[in-house]
C-alpha cells in the first residue's frame, strides 16, 4: 500500500515538473516543419537569413517573409543588415 502511494505521489510530482517543459517544447516548433504562412514563421528567419535559398521562391512570398522577419524575429545587427540586403536584392519594398 505504501509503495502504491509513493509511486502515485512520485508520478504526480514528476508530472508537475515535466508539464511546463513539455508545453514550452511543444510551443517552439522545428523551423523545417513550419510554413512561411503560419503564425510561427518567425522561427524560420535565422535559417533563411543565413541560407538565402530557404526564402520562398516566389518574389512576393519572399518579400512577405522578409517583412515578417523584420517585424517579428529578434535579430542581431548583422542579421538585420543581411536581411535588408537580401530584401534589396530580391526587389522588395523597404521595411
PDB file of N, CA, C and O in Angstrom:
ATOM      1  N   UNK A   1       0.822  -1.199   0.000  1.00  0.00           N
ATOM      2  CA  UNK A   1       0.000   0.000   0.000  1.00  0.00           C
ATOM      3  C   UNK A   1       0.866   1.263   0.000  1.00  0.00           C
ATOM      4  O   UNK A   1       0.615   2.206  -0.750  1.00  0.00           O
ATOM      5  N   UNK A   2       1.898   1.259   0.864  1.00  0.00           N
ATOM      6  CA  UNK A   2       2.779   2.421   0.926  1.00  0.00           C
ATOM      7  C   UNK A   2       3.511   2.628  -0.397  1.00  0.00           C
ATOM      8  O   UNK A   2       3.726   3.757  -0.838  1.00  0.00           O
ATOM      9  N   UNK A   3       3.884   1.522  -1.013  1.00  0.00           N
ATOM     10  CA  UNK A   3       4.585   1.610  -2.298  1.00  0.00           C
ATOM     11  C   UNK A   3       3.678   2.220  -3.365  1.00  0.00           C
ATOM     12  O   UNK A   3       4.144   3.011  -4.185  1.00  0.00           O
ATOM     13  N   UNK A   4       2.421   1.876  -3.368  1.00  0.00           N
ATOM     14  CA  UNK A   4       1.473   2.427  -4.336  1.00  0.00           C
ATOM     15  C   UNK A   4       1.274   3.920  -4.110  1.00  0.00           C
ATOM     16  O   UNK A   4       1.198   4.690  -5.067  1.00  0.00           O
ATOM     17  N   UNK A   5       1.191   4.330  -2.852  1.00  0.00           N
ATOM     18  CA  UNK A   5       1.040   5.755  -2.538  1.00  0.00           C
ATOM     19  C   UNK A   5       2.290   6.523  -2.946  1.00  0.00           C
ATOM     20  O   UNK A   5       2.196   7.614  -3.508  1.00  0.00           O
ATOM     21  N   UNK A   6       3.463   5.954  -2.662  1.00  0.00           N
ATOM     22  CA  UNK A   6       4.724   6.604  -3.020  1.00  0.00           C
ATOM     23  C   UNK A   6       4.849   6.729  -4.540  1.00  0.00           C
ATOM     24  O   UNK A   6       5.275   7.767  -5.047  1.00  0.00           O
ATOM     25  N   UNK A   7       4.482   5.686  -5.254  1.00  0.00           N
ATOM     26  CA  UNK A   7       4.557   5.719  -6.713  1.00  0.00           C
ATOM     27  C   UNK A   7       3.599   6.762  -7.288  1.00  0.00           C
ATOM     28  O   UNK A   7       3.944   7.478  -8.229  1.00  0.00           O
ATOM     29  N   UNK A   8       2.409   6.842  -6.724  1.00  0.00           N
ATOM     30  CA  UNK A   8       1.426   7.830  -7.179  1.00  0.00           C
ATOM     31  C   UNK A   8       1.918   9.245  -6.913  1.00  0.00           C
ATOM     32  O   UNK A   8       1.802  10.127  -7.764  1.00  0.00           O
ATOM     33  N   UNK A   9       2.467   9.448  -5.727  1.00  0.00           N
ATOM     34  CA  UNK A   9       2.999  10.759  -5.368  1.00  0.00           C
ATOM     35  C   UNK A   9       4.166  11.138  -6.271  1.00  0.00           C
ATOM     36  O   UNK A   9       4.253  12.282  -6.718  1.00  0.00           O
ATOM     37  N   UNK A  10       5.059  10.200  -6.544  1.00  0.00           N
ATOM     38  CA  UNK A  10       6.193  10.454  -7.433  1.00  0.00           C
ATOM     39  C   UNK A  10       5.714  10.803  -8.838  1.00  0.00           C
ATOM     40  O   UNK A  10       6.228  11.739  -9.450  1.00  0.00           O
ATOM     41  N   UNK A  11       4.750  10.073  -9.350  1.00  0.00           N
ATOM     42  CA  UNK A  11       4.210  10.364 -10.684  1.00  0.00           C
ATOM     43  C   UNK A  11       3.588  11.753 -10.731  1.00  0.00           C
ATOM     44  O   UNK A  11       3.739  12.475 -11.715  1.00  0.00           O
ATOM     45  N   UNK A  12       2.889  12.121  -9.666  1.00  0.00           N
ATOM     46  CA  UNK A  12       2.278  13.449  -9.594  1.00  0.00           C
ATOM     47  C   UNK A  12       3.344  14.543  -9.615  1.00  0.00           C
ATOM     48  O   UNK A  12       3.214  15.516 -10.359  1.00  0.00           O
ATOM     49  N   UNK A  13       4.394  14.394  -8.808  1.00  0.00           N
ATOM     50  CA  UNK A  13       5.463  15.395  -8.740  1.00  0.00           C
ATOM     51  C   UNK A  13       6.198  15.483 -10.081  1.00  0.00           C
ATOM     52  O   UNK A  13       6.464  16.582 -10.568  1.00  0.00           O
ATOM     53  N   UNK A  14       6.521  14.361 -10.666  1.00  0.00           N
ATOM     54  CA  UNK A  14       7.191  14.359 -11.969  1.00  0.00           C
ATOM     55  C   UNK A  14       6.307  15.021 -13.023  1.00  0.00           C
ATOM     56  O   UNK A  14       6.800  15.770 -13.867  1.00  0.00           O
ATOM     57  N   UNK A  15       5.020  14.751 -12.979  1.00  0.00           N
ATOM     58  CA  UNK A  15       4.086  15.384 -13.920  1.00  0.00           C
ATOM     59  C   UNK A  15       4.050  16.884 -13.767  1.00  0.00           C
ATOM     60  O   UNK A  15       3.995  17.613 -14.758  1.00  0.00           O
ATOM     61  N   UNK A  16       4.081  17.352 -12.534  1.00  0.00           N
ATOM     62  CA  UNK A  16       4.077  18.798 -12.290  1.00  0.00           C
ATOM     63  C   UNK A  16       5.356  19.435 -12.822  1.00  0.00           C
ATOM     64  O   UNK A  16       5.319  20.534 -13.375  1.00  0.00           O
ATOM     65  N   UNK A  17       6.476  18.756 -12.659  1.00  0.00           N
ATOM     66  CA  UNK A  17       7.756  19.293 -13.125  1.00  0.00           C
ATOM     67  C   UNK A  17       7.849  19.257 -14.647  1.00  0.00           C
ATOM     68  O   UNK A  17       8.299  20.225 -15.260  1.00  0.00           O
ATOM     69  N   UNK A  18       7.431  18.160 -15.261  1.00  0.00           N
ATOM     70  CA  UNK A  18       7.606  17.995 -16.705  1.00  0.00           C
ATOM     71  C   UNK A  18       6.548  18.701 -17.545  1.00  0.00           C
ATOM     72  O   UNK A  18       6.821  19.053 -18.692  1.00  0.00           O
ATOM     73  N   UNK A  19       5.371  18.913 -17.021  1.00  0.00           N
ATOM     74  CA  UNK A  19       4.301  19.527 -17.811  1.00  0.00           C
ATOM     75  C   UNK A  19       4.688  20.874 -18.418  1.00  0.00           C
ATOM     76  O   UNK A  19       4.493  21.073 -19.617  1.00  0.00           O
ATOM     77  N   UNK A  20       5.233  21.811 -17.625  1.00  0.00           N
ATOM     78  CA  UNK A  20       5.615  23.094 -18.239  1.00  0.00           C
ATOM     79  C   UNK A  20       6.714  22.936 -19.288  1.00  0.00           C
ATOM     80  O   UNK A  20       6.715  23.641 -20.297  1.00  0.00           O
ATOM     81  N   UNK A  21       7.650  22.013 -19.053  1.00  0.00           N
ATOM     82  CA  UNK A  21       8.726  21.809 -20.021  1.00  0.00           C
ATOM     83  C   UNK A  21       8.192  21.258 -21.332  1.00  0.00           C
ATOM     84  O   UNK A  21       8.619  21.681 -22.406  1.00  0.00           O
ATOM     85  N   UNK A  22       7.271  20.328 -21.250  1.00  0.00           N
ATOM     86  CA  UNK A  22       6.677  19.774 -22.464  1.00  0.00           C
ATOM     87  C   UNK A  22       5.831  20.814 -23.184  1.00  0.00           C
ATOM     88  O   UNK A  22       5.790  20.827 -24.414  1.00  0.00           O
ATOM     89  N   UNK A  23       5.162  21.676 -22.448  1.00  0.00           N
ATOM     90  CA  UNK A  23       4.364  22.733 -23.057  1.00  0.00           C
ATOM     91  C   UNK A  23       5.265  23.714 -23.808  1.00  0.00           C
ATOM     92  O   UNK A  23       4.958  24.109 -24.933  1.00  0.00           O
ATOM     93  N   UNK A  24       6.368  24.100 -23.187  1.00  0.00           N
ATOM     94  CA  UNK A  24       7.307  25.017 -23.839  1.00  0.00           C
ATOM     95  C   UNK A  24       7.891  24.371 -25.075  1.00  0.00           C
ATOM     96  O   UNK A  24       7.967  25.006 -26.127  1.00  0.00           O
ATOM     97  N   UNK A  25       8.304  23.122 -24.970  1.00  0.00           N
ATOM     98  CA  UNK A  25       8.889  22.424 -26.116  1.00  0.00           C
ATOM     99  C   UNK A  25       7.872  22.290 -27.243  1.00  0.00           C
ATOM    100  O   UNK A  25       8.234  22.389 -28.415  1.00  0.00           O
ATOM    101  N   UNK A  26       6.619  22.067 -26.909  1.00  0.00           N
ATOM    102  CA  UNK A  26       5.587  21.941 -27.931  1.00  0.00           C
ATOM    103  C   UNK A  26       5.233  23.263 -28.574  1.00  0.00           C
ATOM    104  O   UNK A  26       4.704  23.292 -29.685  1.00  0.00           O
ATOM    105  N   UNK A  27       5.518  24.356 -27.894  1.00  0.00           N
ATOM    106  CA  UNK A  27       5.197  25.686 -28.409  1.00  0.00           C
ATOM    107  C   UNK A  27       6.294  26.239 -29.301  1.00  0.00           C
ATOM    108  O   UNK A  27       6.093  27.258 -29.961  1.00  0.00           O
ATOM    109  N   UNK A  28       7.455  25.587 -29.334  1.00  0.00           N
ATOM    110  CA  UNK A  28       8.576  26.038 -30.150  1.00  0.00           C
ATOM    111  C   UNK A  28       8.802  25.014 -31.250  1.00  0.00           C
ATOM    112  O   UNK A  28       9.540  24.048 -31.060  1.00  0.00           O
ATOM    113  N   UNK A  29       8.171  25.222 -32.400  1.00  0.00           N
ATOM    114  CA  UNK A  29       8.248  24.221 -33.462  1.00  0.00           C
ATOM    115  C   UNK A  29       9.612  24.205 -34.141  1.00  0.00           C
ATOM    116  O   UNK A  29      10.360  25.182 -34.094  1.00  0.00           O
ATOM    117  N   UNK A  30       9.920  23.080 -34.770  1.00  0.00           N
ATOM    118  CA  UNK A  30      11.123  22.995 -35.577  1.00  0.00           C
ATOM    119  C   UNK A  30      10.910  23.849 -36.819  1.00  0.00           C
ATOM    120  O   UNK A  30       9.873  23.727 -37.472  1.00  0.00           O
ATOM    121  N   UNK A  31      11.865  24.713 -37.163  1.00  0.00           N
ATOM    122  CA  UNK A  31      11.691  25.584 -38.330  1.00  0.00           C
ATOM    123  C   UNK A  31      11.362  24.819 -39.620  1.00  0.00           C
ATOM    124  O   UNK A  31      10.598  25.306 -40.454  1.00  0.00           O
ATOM    125  N   UNK A  32      11.935  23.633 -39.780  1.00  0.00           N
ATOM    126  CA  UNK A  32      11.685  22.877 -41.013  1.00  0.00           C
ATOM    127  C   UNK A  32      10.240  22.400 -41.126  1.00  0.00           C
ATOM    128  O   UNK A  32       9.786  22.057 -42.217  1.00  0.00           O
ATOM    129  N   UNK A  33       9.522  22.376 -40.018  1.00  0.00           N
ATOM    130  CA  UNK A  33       8.124  21.914 -40.027  1.00  0.00           C
ATOM    131  C   UNK A  33       7.123  23.055 -40.095  1.00  0.00           C
ATOM    132  O   UNK A  33       5.914  22.822 -40.094  1.00  0.00           O
ATOM    133  N   UNK A  34       7.612  24.272 -40.153  1.00  0.00           N
ATOM    134  CA  UNK A  34       6.740  25.447 -40.146  1.00  0.00           C
ATOM    135  C   UNK A  34       6.686  26.030 -41.551  1.00  0.00           C
ATOM    136  O   UNK A  34       7.718  26.148 -42.211  1.00  0.00           O
ATOM    137  N   UNK A  35       5.504  26.392 -42.010  1.00  0.00           N
ATOM    138  CA  UNK A  35       5.396  27.030 -43.320  1.00  0.00           C
ATOM    139  C   UNK A  35       5.521  28.539 -43.150  1.00  0.00           C
ATOM    140  O   UNK A  35       5.277  29.073 -42.067  1.00  0.00           O
ATOM    141  N   UNK A  36       5.899  29.215 -44.217  1.00  0.00           N
ATOM    142  CA  UNK A  36       6.084  30.656 -44.157  1.00  0.00           C
ATOM    143  C   UNK A  36       4.784  31.397 -43.900  1.00  0.00           C
ATOM    144  O   UNK A  36       4.823  32.553 -43.480  1.00  0.00           O
ATOM    145  N   UNK A  37       3.644  30.783 -44.133  1.00  0.00           N
ATOM    146  CA  UNK A  37       2.377  31.487 -43.910  1.00  0.00           C
ATOM    147  C   UNK A  37       1.734  31.144 -42.559  1.00  0.00           C
ATOM    148  O   UNK A  37       0.569  31.468 -42.330  1.00  0.00           O
ATOM    149  N   UNK A  38       2.482  30.496 -41.675  1.00  0.00           N
ATOM    150  CA  UNK A  38       1.940  30.174 -40.351  1.00  0.00           C
ATOM    151  C   UNK A  38       2.251  31.286 -39.353  1.00  0.00           C
ATOM    152  O   UNK A  38       3.082  32.156 -39.612  1.00  0.00           O
ATOM    153  N   UNK A  39       1.576  31.245 -38.219  1.00  0.00           N
ATOM    154  CA  UNK A  39       1.796  32.284 -37.208  1.00  0.00           C
ATOM    155  C   UNK A  39       3.147  32.133 -36.520  1.00  0.00           C
ATOM    156  O   UNK A  39       3.597  33.062 -35.849  1.00  0.00           O
ATOM    157  N   UNK A  40       3.800  30.990 -36.670  1.00  0.00           N
ATOM    158  CA  UNK A  40       5.108  30.756 -36.061  1.00  0.00           C
ATOM    159  C   UNK A  40       6.250  30.861 -37.072  1.00  0.00           C
ATOM    160  O   UNK A  40       7.349  30.371 -36.813  1.00  0.00           O
ATOM    161  N   UNK A  41       6.007  31.480 -38.194  1.00  0.00           N
ATOM    162  CA  UNK A  41       7.009  31.527 -39.263  1.00  0.00           C
ATOM    163  C   UNK A  41       8.286  32.248 -38.852  1.00  0.00           C
ATOM    164  O   UNK A  41       9.337  32.035 -39.457  1.00  0.00           O
ATOM    165  N   UNK A  42       8.211  33.091 -37.839  1.00  0.00           N
ATOM    166  CA  UNK A  42       9.410  33.815 -37.403  1.00  0.00           C
ATOM    167  C   UNK A  42      10.547  32.865 -37.016  1.00  0.00           C
ATOM    168  O   UNK A  42      11.708  33.272 -37.040  1.00  0.00           O
ATOM    169  N   UNK A  43      10.245  31.604 -36.658  1.00  0.00           N
ATOM    170  CA  UNK A  43      11.296  30.658 -36.290  1.00  0.00           C
ATOM    171  C   UNK A  43      12.157  30.279 -37.485  1.00  0.00           C
ATOM    172  O   UNK A  43      13.245  29.732 -37.308  1.00  0.00           O
ATOM    173  N   UNK A  44      11.695  30.559 -38.692  1.00  0.00           N
ATOM    174  CA  UNK A  44      12.446  30.248 -39.893  1.00  0.00           C
ATOM    175  C   UNK A  44      13.451  31.343 -40.274  1.00  0.00           C
ATOM    176  O   UNK A  44      14.307  31.131 -41.133  1.00  0.00           O
ATOM    177  N   UNK A  45      13.346  32.502 -39.639  1.00  0.00           N
ATOM    178  CA  UNK A  45      14.123  33.672 -40.065  1.00  0.00           C
ATOM    179  C   UNK A  45      15.626  33.477 -39.946  1.00  0.00           C
ATOM    180  O   UNK A  45      16.361  33.795 -40.880  1.00  0.00           O
ATOM    181  N   UNK A  46      16.098  32.960 -38.815  1.00  0.00           N
ATOM    182  CA  UNK A  46      17.540  32.766 -38.643  1.00  0.00           C
ATOM    183  C   UNK A  46      18.122  31.929 -39.778  1.00  0.00           C
ATOM    184  O   UNK A  46      19.142  32.282 -40.368  1.00  0.00           O
ATOM    185  N   UNK A  47      17.455  30.814 -40.072  1.00  0.00           N
ATOM    186  CA  UNK A  47      17.944  29.927 -41.120  1.00  0.00           C
ATOM    187  C   UNK A  47      17.912  30.563 -42.501  1.00  0.00           C
ATOM    188  O   UNK A  47      18.847  30.396 -43.285  1.00  0.00           O
ATOM    189  N   UNK A  48      16.850  31.284 -42.800  1.00  0.00           N
ATOM    190  CA  UNK A  48      16.729  31.898 -44.122  1.00  0.00           C
ATOM    191  C   UNK A  48      17.734  33.034 -44.304  1.00  0.00           C
ATOM    192  O   UNK A  48      18.263  33.232 -45.398  1.00  0.00           O
ATOM    193  N   UNK A  49      17.992  33.775 -43.234  1.00  0.00           N
ATOM    194  CA  UNK A  49      18.978  34.853 -43.339  1.00  0.00           C
ATOM    195  C   UNK A  49      20.369  34.257 -43.557  1.00  0.00           C
ATOM    196  O   UNK A  49      21.160  34.787 -44.336  1.00  0.00           O
ATOM    197  N   UNK A  50      20.662  33.163 -42.873  1.00  0.00           N
ATOM    198  CA  UNK A  50      21.970  32.511 -43.019  1.00  0.00           C
ATOM    199  C   UNK A  50      22.100  31.752 -44.341  1.00  0.00           C
ATOM    200  O   UNK A  50      23.190  31.655 -44.905  1.00  0.00           O
ATOM    201  N   UNK A  51      20.983  31.217 -44.826  1.00  0.00           N
ATOM    202  CA  UNK A  51      20.981  30.421 -46.069  1.00  0.00           C
ATOM    203  C   UNK A  51      19.867  30.943 -46.972  1.00  0.00           C
ATOM    204  O   UNK A  51      18.743  30.445 -46.920  1.00  0.00           O
ATOM    205  N   UNK A  52      20.172  31.942 -47.797  1.00  0.00           N
ATOM    206  CA  UNK A  52      19.130  32.603 -48.599  1.00  0.00           C
ATOM    207  C   UNK A  52      18.294  31.672 -49.473  1.00  0.00           C
ATOM    208  O   UNK A  52      17.189  32.042 -49.869  1.00  0.00           O
ATOM    209  N   UNK A  53      18.782  30.500 -49.778  1.00  0.00           N
ATOM    210  CA  UNK A  53      17.990  29.554 -50.585  1.00  0.00           C
ATOM    211  C   UNK A  53      16.738  29.089 -49.846  1.00  0.00           C
ATOM    212  O   UNK A  53      15.848  28.497 -50.456  1.00  0.00           O
ATOM    213  N   UNK A  54      16.658  29.347 -48.540  1.00  0.00           N
ATOM    214  CA  UNK A  54      15.497  28.929 -47.760  1.00  0.00           C
ATOM    215  C   UNK A  54      14.329  29.916 -47.834  1.00  0.00           C
ATOM    216  O   UNK A  54      13.237  29.613 -47.351  1.00  0.00           O
ATOM    217  N   UNK A  55      14.546  31.094 -48.433  1.00  0.00           N
ATOM    218  CA  UNK A  55      13.419  32.022 -48.615  1.00  0.00           C
ATOM    219  C   UNK A  55      12.441  31.416 -49.608  1.00  0.00           C
ATOM    220  O   UNK A  55      12.848  30.616 -50.451  1.00  0.00           O
ATOM    221  N   UNK A  56      11.167  31.772 -49.533  1.00  0.00           N
ATOM    222  CA  UNK A  56      10.221  31.292 -50.548  1.00  0.00           C
ATOM    223  C   UNK A  56      10.709  31.666 -51.947  1.00  0.00           C
ATOM    224  O   UNK A  56      11.385  32.679 -52.129  1.00  0.00           O
ATOM    225  N   UNK A  57      10.367  30.856 -52.909  1.00  0.00           N
ATOM    226  CA  UNK A  57      10.866  31.060 -54.284  1.00  0.00           C
ATOM    227  C   UNK A  57      10.178  32.218 -55.002  1.00  0.00           C
ATOM    228  O   UNK A  57      10.827  32.950 -55.749  1.00  0.00           O
ATOM    229  N   UNK A  58       8.880  32.394 -54.788  1.00  0.00           N
ATOM    230  CA  UNK A  58       8.150  33.482 -55.436  1.00  0.00           C
ATOM    231  C   UNK A  58       8.529  34.816 -54.796  1.00  0.00           C
ATOM    232  O   UNK A  58       8.621  34.911 -53.572  1.00  0.00           O
ATOM    233  N   UNK A  59       8.749  35.839 -55.611  1.00  0.00           N
ATOM    234  CA  UNK A  59       9.201  37.140 -55.117  1.00  0.00           C
ATOM    235  C   UNK A  59       8.248  37.728 -54.079  1.00  0.00           C
ATOM    236  O   UNK A  59       8.690  38.181 -53.023  1.00  0.00           O
ATOM    237  N   UNK A  60       6.948  37.727 -54.365  1.00  0.00           N
ATOM    238  CA  UNK A  60       6.003  38.333 -53.413  1.00  0.00           C
ATOM    239  C   UNK A  60       5.960  37.569 -52.091  1.00  0.00           C
ATOM    240  O   UNK A  60       5.802  38.173 -51.030  1.00  0.00           O
ATOM    241  N   UNK A  61       6.100  36.247 -52.151  1.00  0.00           N
ATOM    242  CA  UNK A  61       6.126  35.448 -50.925  1.00  0.00           C
ATOM    243  C   UNK A  61       7.421  35.674 -50.157  1.00  0.00           C
ATOM    244  O   UNK A  61       7.418  35.728 -48.927  1.00  0.00           O
ATOM    245  N   UNK A  62       8.533  35.806 -50.885  1.00  0.00           N
ATOM    246  CA  UNK A  62       9.815  36.083 -50.231  1.00  0.00           C
ATOM    247  C   UNK A  62       9.776  37.443 -49.549  1.00  0.00           C
ATOM    248  O   UNK A  62      10.252  37.587 -48.423  1.00  0.00           O
ATOM    249  N   UNK A  63       9.212  38.437 -50.221  1.00  0.00           N
ATOM    250  CA  UNK A  63       9.113  39.774 -49.627  1.00  0.00           C
ATOM    251  C   UNK A  63       8.231  39.762 -48.380  1.00  0.00           C
ATOM    252  O   UNK A  63       8.543  40.428 -47.394  1.00  0.00           O
ATOM    253  N   UNK A  64       7.146  39.018 -48.419  1.00  0.00           N
ATOM    254  CA  UNK A  64       6.273  38.912 -47.252  1.00  0.00           C
ATOM    255  C   UNK A  64       7.011  38.236 -46.097  1.00  0.00           C
ATOM    256  O   UNK A  64       6.886  38.655 -44.946  1.00  0.00           O
ATOM    257  N   UNK A  65       7.774  37.198 -46.402  1.00  0.00           N
ATOM    258  CA  UNK A  65       8.540  36.501 -45.366  1.00  0.00           C
ATOM    259  C   UNK A  65       9.617  37.412 -44.789  1.00  0.00           C
ATOM    260  O   UNK A  65       9.837  37.424 -43.578  1.00  0.00           O
ATOM    261  N   UNK A  66      10.281  38.166 -45.641  1.00  0.00           N
ATOM    262  CA  UNK A  66      11.329  39.078 -45.165  1.00  0.00           C
ATOM    263  C   UNK A  66      10.732  40.183 -44.296  1.00  0.00           C
ATOM    264  O   UNK A  66      11.320  40.576 -43.288  1.00  0.00           O
ATOM    265  N   UNK A  67       9.585  40.669 -44.686  1.00  0.00           N
ATOM    266  CA  UNK A  67       8.908  41.688 -43.886  1.00  0.00           C
ATOM    267  C   UNK A  67       8.503  41.122 -42.525  1.00  0.00           C
ATOM    268  O   UNK A  67       8.643  41.788 -41.500  1.00  0.00           O
ATOM    269  N   UNK A  68       8.005  39.895 -42.526  1.00  0.00           N
ATOM    270  CA  UNK A  68       7.659  39.233 -41.274  1.00  0.00           C
ATOM    271  C   UNK A  68       8.885  39.121 -40.379  1.00  0.00           C
ATOM    272  O   UNK A  68       8.805  39.393 -39.181  1.00  0.00           O
ATOM    273  N   UNK A  69      10.018  38.722 -40.949  1.00  0.00           N
ATOM    274  CA  UNK A  69      11.247  38.587 -40.161  1.00  0.00           C
ATOM    275  C   UNK A  69      11.685  39.933 -39.592  1.00  0.00           C
ATOM    276  O   UNK A  69      12.125  40.014 -38.445  1.00  0.00           O
ATOM    277  N   UNK A  70      11.563  40.982 -40.392  1.00  0.00           N
ATOM    278  CA  UNK A  70      11.937  42.309 -39.912  1.00  0.00           C
ATOM    279  C   UNK A  70      11.050  42.740 -38.750  1.00  0.00           C
ATOM    280  O   UNK A  70      11.511  43.415 -37.830  1.00  0.00           O
ATOM    281  N   UNK A  71       9.778  42.349 -38.792  1.00  0.00           N
ATOM    282  CA  UNK A  71       8.822  42.768 -37.765  1.00  0.00           C
ATOM    283  C   UNK A  71       8.798  41.858 -36.538  1.00  0.00           C
ATOM    284  O   UNK A  71       8.669  42.344 -35.414  1.00  0.00           O
ATOM    285  N   UNK A  72       8.921  40.548 -36.739  1.00  0.00           N
ATOM    286  CA  UNK A  72       8.644  39.598 -35.664  1.00  0.00           C
ATOM    287  C   UNK A  72       9.869  38.932 -35.042  1.00  0.00           C
ATOM    288  O   UNK A  72       9.856  38.608 -33.855  1.00  0.00           O
ATOM    289  N   UNK A  73      10.916  38.725 -35.818  1.00  0.00           N
ATOM    290  CA  UNK A  73      12.079  37.998 -35.294  1.00  0.00           C
ATOM    291  C   UNK A  73      12.982  38.928 -34.491  1.00  0.00           C
ATOM    292  O   UNK A  73      13.054  40.129 -34.752  1.00  0.00           O
ATOM    293  N   UNK A  74      13.656  38.358 -33.528  1.00  0.00           N
ATOM    294  CA  UNK A  74      14.673  39.094 -32.779  1.00  0.00           C
ATOM    295  C   UNK A  74      15.983  38.873 -33.521  1.00  0.00           C
ATOM    296  O   UNK A  74      16.526  37.768 -33.530  1.00  0.00           O
ATOM    297  N   UNK A  75      16.482  39.930 -34.140  1.00  0.00           N
ATOM    298  CA  UNK A  75      17.663  39.821 -34.994  1.00  0.00           C
ATOM    299  C   UNK A  75      18.841  40.578 -34.402  1.00  0.00           C
ATOM    300  O   UNK A  75      18.679  41.604 -33.743  1.00  0.00           O
ATOM    301  N   UNK A  76      20.026  40.047 -34.653  1.00  0.00           N
ATOM    302  CA  UNK A  76      21.237  40.775 -34.306  1.00  0.00           C
ATOM    303  C   UNK A  76      21.417  41.882 -35.349  1.00  0.00           C
ATOM    304  O   UNK A  76      20.787  41.832 -36.405  1.00  0.00           O
ATOM    305  N   UNK A  77      22.251  42.867 -35.078  1.00  0.00           N
ATOM    306  CA  UNK A  77      22.508  43.894 -36.092  1.00  0.00           C
ATOM    307  C   UNK A  77      23.024  43.295 -37.410  1.00  0.00           C
ATOM    308  O   UNK A  77      22.656  43.757 -38.490  1.00  0.00           O
ATOM    309  N   UNK A  78      23.862  42.282 -37.316  1.00  0.00           N
ATOM    310  CA  UNK A  78      24.381  41.641 -38.542  1.00  0.00           C
ATOM    311  C   UNK A  78      23.257  40.945 -39.313  1.00  0.00           C
ATOM    312  O   UNK A  78      23.218  41.003 -40.542  1.00  0.00           O
ATOM    313  N   UNK A  79      22.347  40.291 -38.595  1.00  0.00           N
ATOM    314  CA  UNK A  79      21.219  39.639 -39.258  1.00  0.00           C
ATOM    315  C   UNK A  79      20.301  40.674 -39.896  1.00  0.00           C
ATOM    316  O   UNK A  79      19.820  40.472 -41.011  1.00  0.00           O
ATOM    317  N   UNK A  80      20.055  41.774 -39.203  1.00  0.00           N
ATOM    318  CA  UNK A  80      19.196  42.824 -39.761  1.00  0.00           C
ATOM    319  C   UNK A  80      19.804  43.396 -41.033  1.00  0.00           C
ATOM    320  O   UNK A  80      19.090  43.666 -41.999  1.00  0.00           O
ATOM    321  N   UNK A  81      21.122  43.582 -41.036  1.00  0.00           N
ATOM    322  CA  UNK A  81      21.794  44.095 -42.235  1.00  0.00           C
ATOM    323  C   UNK A  81      21.718  43.080 -43.375  1.00  0.00           C
ATOM    324  O   UNK A  81      21.477  43.455 -44.523  1.00  0.00           O
ATOM    325  N   UNK A  82      21.922  41.799 -43.066  1.00  0.00           N
ATOM    326  CA  UNK A  82      21.837  40.748 -44.092  1.00  0.00           C
ATOM    327  C   UNK A  82      20.411  40.640 -44.631  1.00  0.00           C
ATOM    328  O   UNK A  82      20.214  40.418 -45.826  1.00  0.00           O
ATOM    329  N   UNK A  83      19.429  40.794 -43.765  1.00  0.00           N
ATOM    330  CA  UNK A  83      18.030  40.757 -44.196  1.00  0.00           C
ATOM    331  C   UNK A  83      17.714  41.928 -45.115  1.00  0.00           C
ATOM    332  O   UNK A  83      17.060  41.752 -46.144  1.00  0.00           O
ATOM    333  N   UNK A  84      18.170  43.116 -44.754  1.00  0.00           N
ATOM    334  CA  UNK A  84      17.939  44.296 -45.596  1.00  0.00           C
ATOM    335  C   UNK A  84      18.597  44.121 -46.960  1.00  0.00           C
ATOM    336  O   UNK A  84      18.021  44.505 -47.978  1.00  0.00           O
ATOM    337  N   UNK A  85      19.787  43.550 -46.990  1.00  0.00           N
ATOM    338  CA  UNK A  85      20.483  43.314 -48.272  1.00  0.00           C
ATOM    339  C   UNK A  85      19.740  42.271 -49.109  1.00  0.00           C
ATOM    340  O   UNK A  85      19.596  42.436 -50.321  1.00  0.00           O
ATOM    341  N   UNK A  86      19.270  41.205 -48.471  1.00  0.00           N
ATOM    342  CA  UNK A  86      18.516  40.178 -49.195  1.00  0.00           C
ATOM    343  C   UNK A  86      17.235  40.769 -49.772  1.00  0.00           C
ATOM    344  O   UNK A  86      16.863  40.465 -50.906  1.00  0.00           O
ATOM    345  N   UNK A  87      16.561  41.612 -48.995  1.00  0.00           N
ATOM    346  CA  UNK A  87      15.330  42.246 -49.472  1.00  0.00           C
ATOM    347  C   UNK A  87      15.629  43.172 -50.652  1.00  0.00           C
ATOM    348  O   UNK A  87      14.877  43.203 -51.626  1.00  0.00           O
ATOM    349  N   UNK A  88      16.714  43.915 -50.565  1.00  0.00           N
ATOM    350  CA  UNK A  88      17.095  44.812 -51.671  1.00  0.00           C
ATOM    351  C   UNK A  88      17.393  44.005 -52.936  1.00  0.00           C
ATOM    352  O   UNK A  88      16.939  44.361 -54.023  1.00  0.00           O
ATOM    353  N   UNK A  89      18.159  42.912 -52.792  1.00  0.00           N
ATOM    354  CA  UNK A  89      18.485  42.075 -53.956  1.00  0.00           C
ATOM    355  C   UNK A  89      17.238  41.425 -54.558  1.00  0.00           C
ATOM    356  O   UNK A  89      17.174  41.208 -55.768  1.00  0.00           O
ATOM    357  N   UNK A  90      16.267  41.120 -53.733  1.00  0.00           N
ATOM    358  CA  UNK A  90      15.032  40.483 -54.202  1.00  0.00           C
ATOM    359  C   UNK A  90      14.099  41.484 -54.859  1.00  0.00           C
ATOM    360  O   UNK A  90      13.217  41.106 -55.629  1.00  0.00           O
ATOM    361  N   UNK A  91      14.292  42.763 -54.556  1.00  0.00           N
ATOM    362  CA  UNK A  91      13.423  43.796 -55.107  1.00  0.00           C
ATOM    363  C   UNK A  91      12.217  44.092 -54.232  1.00  0.00           C
ATOM    364  O   UNK A  91      11.186  44.562 -54.713  1.00  0.00           O
ATOM    365  N   UNK A  92      12.357  43.812 -52.944  1.00  0.00           N
ATOM    366  CA  UNK A  92      11.257  44.058 -52.008  1.00  0.00           C
ATOM    367  C   UNK A  92      11.235  45.533 -51.606  1.00  0.00           C
ATOM    368  O   UNK A  92      12.276  46.190 -51.598  1.00  0.00           O
ATOM    369  N   UNK A  93      10.056  46.052 -51.275  1.00  0.00           N
ATOM    370  CA  UNK A  93       9.997  47.406 -50.746  1.00  0.00           C
ATOM    371  C   UNK A  93      10.700  47.458 -49.394  1.00  0.00           C
ATOM    372  O   UNK A  93      10.779  46.448 -48.694  1.00  0.00           O
ATOM    373  N   UNK A  94      11.205  48.615 -49.030  1.00  0.00           N
ATOM    374  CA  UNK A  94      11.880  48.747 -47.749  1.00  0.00           C
ATOM    375  C   UNK A  94      10.888  48.588 -46.602  1.00  0.00           C
ATOM    376  O   UNK A  94       9.715  48.942 -46.716  1.00  0.00           O
ATOM    377  N   UNK A  95      11.382  48.056 -45.511  1.00  0.00           N
ATOM    378  CA  UNK A  95      10.523  47.880 -44.343  1.00  0.00           C
ATOM    379  C   UNK A  95      11.176  48.501 -43.140  1.00  0.00           C
ATOM    380  O   UNK A  95      10.615  48.464 -42.044  1.00  0.00           O
TER     381      UNK A  95
END
